[in-house]
Amino acid sequence: MLHVLVILMLASIALHDSLRAGSRTLASFYNGAAGWWTVPMTLLPLGALALLALLGGRAGAAMLDAGRVEGAALADRACAAARVGAACVFAAAALALGWLDAVRLVMGDVILIDELVALLPALAVFCASWAGHYAIETRIRQAVIMRGLDTGATMYPVPSRARFVFTQFRHQVLLSLVPIMLLMGWAECVERVADYLAANRAVVGGALAWLGALTADRDTRPGVLLGAQLVGVAIVLSLAPLALRYIWDTVRLAPGPVRARLEDMCREHNVGVRELLVWRTHGSMINGAVMGLWGRLRYILLTDALLDSLPREQVEAVMAHELGHVRHRHVPWLIAVMLATLLWLSIGASAVLRLYLAAAPTPGGGVLFDAAWGLGALGLEVGSMVGVLVGAVAVFMYVSRRFEWQADAFAALHLSGGREVTPEGAAAMAGALESVGRLNGVPLRRGSWRHGSLELRIARLRAIVGRRADDLPIDAAARRIRRAAAAGLLAAVALVVLASYLGF
């Protein structure tokens, strides 16, 4: 959920800049929106949300000390509400109160820096929510330590409050913030280079002058910018795993029986991996992840608590799940799905807006009528942007969950020997999911926006027992998604090229 909030805030920045550049009405609005009132109207609500998280965490801890277990749920709700509220306040401030414009009035439009400064107050609320939850975390850790002393389980020391907050920020916020900010920075650089080449094509000469002429032409400029953006996306997606390896706290998985078995699995499924890493969360998370599109730039991460807490068979199940994502090329296909979705939604929104603008009233229809039409155009423009974002998120959730189910089925098939899903193979993968949920404190029925609920995933695993490798229903569903994505992307690109050629 937190990744969605980070993406929402960054999307608000992109939407603000897009509306400002593409609408003369909104450009004039934003020119007068920022003032001294912008600062208190933005910071006061964010300060109140930070206080809510801190007080909610303290109240929850006091309830736990008094023997009332609902205190942990109270703290969770208060901290989650503070984070959601911070994202919503930031979006409203950026789009309606001129917060981003106020920041730029003070420090200028410096590539990435102004966006980061504008984000800092909302991110501070996130940190306050973790600081507030720390009191609950320490009590839970202490209870786990006492139980672990009886069972002989691996124990992790309770981190300091500052280290706990830093770890949460590092592992939860930076995963989304870093690659998206890199893409936004690339986009800003491309725009400025294009403007420079267009204004100085007589000076630069050669190929740069040719590019300058293309970017100066209103008809060819969008295509040039789109091509440059796609190059940036490819570079960022390729190199982001290298950056995230060091942004997160990771070390190389030490040689031994576990590493040897995991390397054998990579060779068995023909998956190239640069390195197997231990993701050091100091016992706070049980999870696995795969990063990277290419073998030489791909990492597989398993958290320290997962390796220490799960039996060998369940560790292998989690690893097989991550290999399933690679073997079925889920990341590239998810990118293709999102590109096709965004293109078609944008085409639809643009068509509706063009039809509305084509029906502009003739002059002299009356002040009220003209004002109503203008407000309708403004509302349609903003609504179309929001609709594109909401539609893209809905499609992402739909596809992402099915890809998770396919990776689960791949793992169950691997644990069954590869020919047919056996009760033992499905039970091993289901047991891994149950263990991950239990040790992470996640109820089986609680839904996840990307993965769905663990209960549903376990039910789907049990439903495929006895199915052959070539007869898995989720594989057929994934094939339909891939075909639809490929056809939709090709058709959308062809339509955009045709419209550009015809001058629409």
C-alpha positions in Angstrom: 0.0 0.0 0.0 2.8 2.4 0.8 4.3 2.1 -2.7 0.9 3.2 -4.0 1.0 6.3 -1.9 4.5 7.2 -3.1 3.4 6.7 -6.7 0.3 8.8 -6.0 2.4 11.7 -4.8 4.8 11.5 -7.7 1.9 11.2 -10.1 0.5 14.4 -8.6 3.7 16.2 -9.5 3.7 14.9 -13.0 0.0 15.7 -13.4 0.5 19.3 -12.2 3.3 19.8 -14.6 1.4 18.2 -17.5 -1.7 20.4 -16.8 0.4 23.5 -16.5 2.1 22.9 -19.8 -0.9 21.6 -21.7 -3.7 24.0 -20.6 -3.6 27.7 -20.8 -6.5 28.0 -18.4 -4.7 25.9 -15.7 -1.4 27.7 -16.5 -3.0 31.0 -15.6 -4.6 29.5 -12.5 -1.2 28.1 -11.2 0.5 31.4 -11.8 -1.7 32.9 -9.2 -2.4 29.9 -6.9 0.8 30.1 -4.8 1.1 32.7 -2.0 1.9 33.0 1.6 -1.3 31.1 2.4 0.0 28.0 0.6 2.6 27.2 3.3 0.3 27.0 6.3 -2.5 25.4 4.3 -0.1 22.6 3.3 2.1 22.2 6.4 -0.5 22.5 9.1 -2.6 19.5 8.0 0.6 17.5 7.5 1.8 18.5 11.0 -1.6 17.4 12.5 -1.3 14.0 10.7 2.3 13.5 12.1 0.9 14.2 15.6 -1.9 11.7 15.0 0.6 9.0 14.2 2.8 9.8 17.2 -0.1 9.9 19.7 -1.8 6.9 18.1 1.4 4.8 18.6 1.8 6.0 22.2 -1.9 5.3 23.0 -1.6 1.8 21.4 1.5 1.0 23.5 -0.2 2.1 26.7 -3.2 -0.1 25.9 -0.8 -3.1 25.3 0.9 -2.4 28.7 -2.5 -2.5 30.3 -3.2 -5.9 28.7 -5.5 -4.7 25.9 -4.3 -6.4 22.7 -6.4 -4.1 20.6 -3.8 -1.4 21.2 -1.7 -2.8 18.4 -4.6 -2.5 15.9 -5.3 1.1 17.1 -1.7 2.1 16.5 -1.7 0.4 13.1 -4.8 2.3 12.0 -3.6 5.6 13.3 -0.2 5.3 11.5 -1.8 4.0 8.3 -4.4 6.8 8.3 -1.6 9.4 8.8 0.3 8.0 5.8 -2.8 7.9 3.5 -3.8 11.4 4.7 -0.3 12.8 4.0 -0.4 11.5 0.4 -3.9 13.0 -0.1 -2.9 16.3 1.4 0.2 16.5 -0.8 -1.8 15.7 -3.9 -4.4 18.4 -3.1 -1.6 20.9 -2.2 0.2 20.2 -5.5 -2.8 20.3 -7.7 -5.0 23.0 -6.1 -3.0 25.0 -3.6 0.1 25.8 -5.6 2.5 24.0 -3.2 4.9 22.9 -6.0 4.8 26.4 -7.5 5.5 28.0 -4.1 8.6 25.8 -3.7 9.8 26.7 -7.2 9.3 30.4 -6.5 11.8 30.1 -3.6 14.4 27.8 -5.1 13.7 27.7 -8.8 13.0 24.8 -11.0 16.1 22.7 -10.4 16.0 19.2 -11.9 14.7 16.8 -9.3 15.7 19.0 -6.3 12.5 21.1 -6.2 10.3 18.0 -6.4 12.3 16.4 -3.5 12.0 19.5 -1.4 8.2 19.6 -2.1 7.9 15.9 -1.0 9.9 16.3 2.2 6.9 17.3 4.5 4.8 14.4 3.4 7.7 12.0 3.7 8.3 13.4 7.2 4.7 12.3 8.1 5.7 8.8 6.9 8.7 8.8 9.2 6.5 10.1 12.1 4.2 7.2 11.6 7.1 4.7 11.9 8.4 6.6 14.9 4.9 6.4 16.5 4.7 2.7 15.7 8.1 2.0 17.2 6.6 1.6 20.7 4.4 -1.2 19.4 7.4 -2.7 17.5 9.6 -2.8 20.6 6.9 -4.7 22.6 6.3 -7.2 19.8 10.1 -7.7 19.4 10.5 -8.3 23.1 7.7 -10.8 23.1 9.3 -12.6 20.1 12.6 -12.7 21.9 11.1 -14.2 25.0 9.4 -16.9 22.9 12.5 -17.4 20.8 14.5 -18.1 23.9 12.2 -21.1 24.6 12.3 -22.4 21.1 15.9 -21.8 20.2 15.0 -19.5 17.2 17.3 -16.9 15.8 17.0 -13.6 17.7 17.6 -10.1 16.4 18.3 -7.2 18.8 15.7 -4.5 19.1 16.8 -1.6 16.9 16.9 2.0 18.1 14.0 4.2 17.1 16.2 6.1 14.6 17.5 2.9 13.0 13.9 1.5 12.8 12.6 4.6 11.0 15.6 4.7 8.7 15.2 1.0 7.8 11.5 1.4 7.1 12.1 4.5 4.9 15.0 2.7 3.1 13.1 -0.5 2.3 9.6 0.9 1.7 9.9 4.4 0.3 13.1 4.3 -1.7 12.0 1.2 -3.7 9.4 3.3 -5.6 10.9 6.8 -5.1 14.4 6.2 -6.6 13.4 4.7 -10.0 10.5 7.0 -10.6 12.5 10.1 -9.6 15.2 9.0 -12.0 12.6 8.7 -14.8 11.2 12.2 -13.9 14.8 13.6 -13.9 15.5 12.1 -17.3 12.2 13.6 -18.6 13.2 17.1 -17.4 16.7 16.8 -18.9 15.2 15.7 -22.3 12.8 18.6 -22.3 15.6 21.1 -21.5 18.0 19.6 -24.0 15.3 19.7 -26.7 14.5 23.4 -26.0 18.2 24.2 -26.1 18.8 22.4 -29.4 15.6 24.0 -30.9 16.8 27.5 -30.0 20.5 27.0 -30.9 20.4 24.7 -34.0 22.3 27.3 -36.0 25.2 27.1 -33.5 25.5 23.4 -32.7 25.5 22.1 -36.3 25.5 18.6 -37.7 23.2 15.9 -36.2 22.4 18.1 -33.3 21.1 20.8 -35.6 18.9 18.2 -37.3 17.6 17.1 -33.9 17.0 20.8 -33.0 15.0 21.2 -36.2 12.9 18.2 -35.3 12.2 19.4 -31.7 11.4 22.9 -33.0 8.7 21.5 -35.3 5.4 21.1 -33.5 4.5 18.0 -35.6 7.7 16.1 -35.0 8.6 17.3 -31.5 6.3 14.8 -29.6 7.7 11.8 -31.5 11.3 12.8 -30.7 10.5 13.4 -27.1 8.7 10.1 -26.8 11.6 8.2 -28.3 14.0 9.9 -25.9 11.7 9.0 -23.0 11.6 5.3 -24.0 15.4 5.3 -24.1 15.4 6.7 -20.6 12.9 4.1 -19.4 15.1 1.3 -20.8 18.3 2.7 -19.2 16.6 3.2 -15.8 15.0 -0.2 -15.7 18.3 -1.8 -16.6 20.4 0.0 -14.1 17.9 0.4 -11.2 18.8 -3.0 -9.7 22.4 -1.9 -9.3 21.3 1.1 -7.4 18.7 -0.6 -5.3 21.2 -3.3 -4.2 23.1 -0.5 -2.3 20.1 1.5 -1.4 18.8 -1.5 0.5 20.9 -3.2 3.1 22.1 -6.3 1.2 25.0 -8.7 1.4 26.1 -11.7 -0.7 24.5 -15.0 0.4 27.3 -17.0 2.1 28.5 -20.2 0.5 26.9 -23.3 2.0 24.2 -25.9 1.3 21.4 -23.3 1.0 23.3 -21.2 -1.6 24.4 -24.4 -3.5 20.8 -25.5 -3.7 19.5 -22.1 -4.9 22.2 -21.9 -7.5 21.2 -25.4 -8.7 17.6 -24.1 -9.1 18.8 -21.2 -11.2 20.7 -23.6 -13.5 17.8 -26.0 -13.6 15.3 -23.3 -14.8 17.9 -21.6 -17.0 17.7 -18.3 -15.1 20.7 -16.0 -15.2 21.4 -14.2 -12.0 24.2 -11.8 -11.1 24.1 -12.5 -7.4 22.0 -14.1 -4.7 21.7 -11.6 -1.9 20.6 -11.6 1.8 18.3 -8.6 2.4 19.1 -7.5 5.9 15.9 -6.3 7.6 17.1 -7.1 11.1 14.3 -9.6 11.5 11.5 -7.2 10.6 10.4 -8.8 7.3 10.1 -12.2 5.8 10.0 -11.9 2.0 11.8 -12.6 -1.3 12.2 -10.4 -4.4 13.7 -10.5 -7.8 15.2 -7.3 -9.4 16.4 -6.8 -12.9 15.4 -7.6 -16.5 18.7 -9.1 -17.7 20.8 -12.0 -16.3 23.9 -9.9 -15.7 21.9 -7.2 -14.0 19.5 -9.4 -12.1 19.5 -10.1 -8.3 17.4 -12.4 -6.2 17.0 -11.3 -2.6 15.8 -13.3 0.4 15.5 -11.6 3.7 17.5 -12.6 6.7 14.4 -13.5 8.7 13.1 -15.8 5.9 16.4 -17.7 5.8 16.5 -18.0 9.6 12.8 -18.8 10.2 11.6 -21.0 7.4 12.5 -24.7 6.9 14.6 -25.6 3.9 11.7 -26.7 1.7 9.8 -23.5 2.3 12.9 -21.4 1.4 13.1 -23.3 -1.8 9.4 -22.6 -2.4 9.9 -18.9 -2.0 13.0 -19.1 -4.3 11.0 -21.0 -6.9 8.2 -18.4 -6.8 10.8 -15.7 -7.6 12.2 -17.8 -10.4 8.7 -18.2 -11.8 8.4 -14.4 -12.2 11.6 -14.6 -14.3 10.8 -17.6 -16.4 7.4 -16.2 -17.3 8.9 -12.7 -18.0 6.4 -11.0 -15.7 8.2 -7.7 -15.4 8.5 -7.0 -19.2 4.9 -8.1 -19.8 3.7 -6.0 -16.9 5.5 -3.0 -18.5 3.9 -3.8 -21.9 0.4 -4.1 -20.2 0.9 -0.7 -18.5 2.1 1.0 -21.7 -0.9 -0.3 -23.7 -3.3 0.7 -20.9 -1.9 4.2 -20.6 -1.9 4.7 -24.4 -5.5 3.6 -24.9 -6.8 5.5 -21.9 -4.9 8.6 -23.0 -6.3 8.2 -26.5 -9.8 7.9 -25.2 -9.5 10.8 -22.9 -8.0 13.0 -25.6 -10.8 12.0 -28.0 -13.5 13.0 -25.5 -11.8 16.3 -24.7 -11.4 17.1 -28.5 -15.1 16.4 -29.1 -16.0 18.7 -26.2 -13.7 21.5 -27.4 -15.0 21.1 -30.9 -18.5 21.9 -29.6 -17.4 25.3 -28.2 -20.2 27.8 -27.9 -20.3 30.7 -30.3 -19.5 34.1 -28.8 -22.4 36.0 -27.3 -24.1 33.1 -25.7 -24.1 34.7 -22.4 -21.5 35.1 -19.6 -23.0 32.3 -17.4 -23.1 29.9 -20.4 -19.5 30.7 -21.4 -18.3 30.3 -17.8 -20.2 27.0 -17.4 -18.7 25.7 -20.6 -15.2 26.7 -19.5 -15.6 25.0 -16.1 -16.8 21.9 -17.9 -13.7 21.9 -20.1 -11.5 22.3 -17.0 -13.3 19.6 -15.1 -13.1 17.3 -18.1 -9.4 17.9 -18.5 -8.6 17.2 -14.8 -11.1 14.3 -14.7 -9.5 12.7 -17.7 -6.1 12.8 -16.1 -7.4 11.3 -12.9 -9.4 8.7 -14.9 -6.3 7.6 -16.7 -4.4 7.2 -13.4 -7.2 5.2 -11.7 -7.7 3.0 -14.8 -4.0 2.2 -15.0 -3.9 1.3 -11.3 -6.9 -1.0 -11.7 -5.4 -2.8 -14.7 -2.1 -3.1 -12.8 -3.8 -4.7 -9.8 -5.7 -7.2 -12.1 -2.6 -8.3 -14.0 -0.2 -8.3 -11.1 -2.4 -10.6 -9.0 -2.6 -13.1 -11.8 1.1 -13.1 -12.4 1.5 -13.8 -8.6 -0.8 -16.8 -9.0 1.2 -18.0 -11.9 4.4 -17.7 -10.0 2.8 -19.7 -7.1 1.8 -22.4 -9.6 5.3 -22.5 -11.0 6.7 -23.0 -7.5 4.2 -25.8 -6.7 5.1 -27.5 -10.0 8.8 -27.2 -9.2 8.3 -28.7 -5.8 6.3 -31.5 -7.4 9.0 -32.6 -9.8 7.9 -30.6 -12.8 5.4 -32.9 -14.5 2.2 -32.6 -12.4 1.2 -30.6 -9.3 1.2 -33.1 -6.4 -0.5 -32.6 -3.1 2.9 -32.4 -1.5 4.2 -29.7 -3.8 1.1 -27.6 -3.5 1.1 -28.1 0.3 4.8 -27.0 0.5 4.1 -23.7 -1.4 0.9 -23.1 0.6 2.9 -23.7 3.8 5.4 -21.2 2.8 2.7 -18.6 2.2 1.1 -19.4 5.6 4.5 -19.1 7.3 5.2 -15.8 5.6 1.8 -14.5 6.7 2.1 -15.7 10.3 5.6 -14.5 10.8 4.9 -11.1 9.2 1.8 -10.7 11.3 -0.4 -10.6 8.2 -3.9 -12.3 8.5 -4.5 -14.7 5.7 -7.7 -12.9 4.7 -6.2 -9.5 4.5 -6.0 -8.4 0.9 -3.0 -6.8 -0.8 -3.4 -4.4 -3.7 -0.8 -6.2 -5.7 -1.0 -9.8 -4.5 -4.5 -10.3 -3.2 -5.0 -12.2 0.0 -2.9 -15.2 1.1 -6.1 -17.2 1.7 -7.1 -16.8 -2.0 -3.6 -17.8 -3.2 -3.6 -20.9 -1.0 -7.0 -21.8 -2.2 -5.9 -21.5 -5.8 -2.9 -23.7 -5.1 -5.1 -26.5 -3.7 -7.3 -26.2 -6.8 -4.5 -27.1 -9.2 -3.5 -30.4 -7.4 -3.4 -33.1 -10.1 -3.0 -30.7 -13.0 -0.3 -31.4 -15.6 2.4 -28.8 -16.4 0.7 -28.1 -19.8 -2.8 -27.8 -18.3 -2.6 -25.1 -15.7 -5.5 -22.7 -15.9 -3.5 -19.7 -14.7 -1.0 -20.3 -17.6 -3.9 -20.0 -20.1 -5.1 -16.8 -18.4 -1.5 -15.3 -18.5 -1.3 -16.1 -22.2 -4.5 -14.2 -22.9 -3.1 -11.3 -20.9 0.1 -11.3 -23.0 -1.7 -11.5 -26.3 -4.0 -8.7 -25.3 -1.1 -6.6 -24.2 0.9 -7.2 -27.4 -2.1 -6.5 -29.7 -3.2 -3.5 -27.7 0.3 -2.0 -27.6 0.8 -2.5 -31.4 -2.6 -1.1 -32.2 -2.2 1.9 -30.0 1.2 2.7 -31.4 -0.1 2.4 -34.9 -3.0 4.6 -34.1 -0.8 7.3 -32.6 1.6 7.2 -35.6 -1.4 7.4 -38.0 -2.9 10.3 -36.1 0.4 12.1 -36.1 0.8 11.5 -39.9 -2.7 12.8 -40.6 -2.1 15.9 -38.4 -4.6 15.1 -35.6 
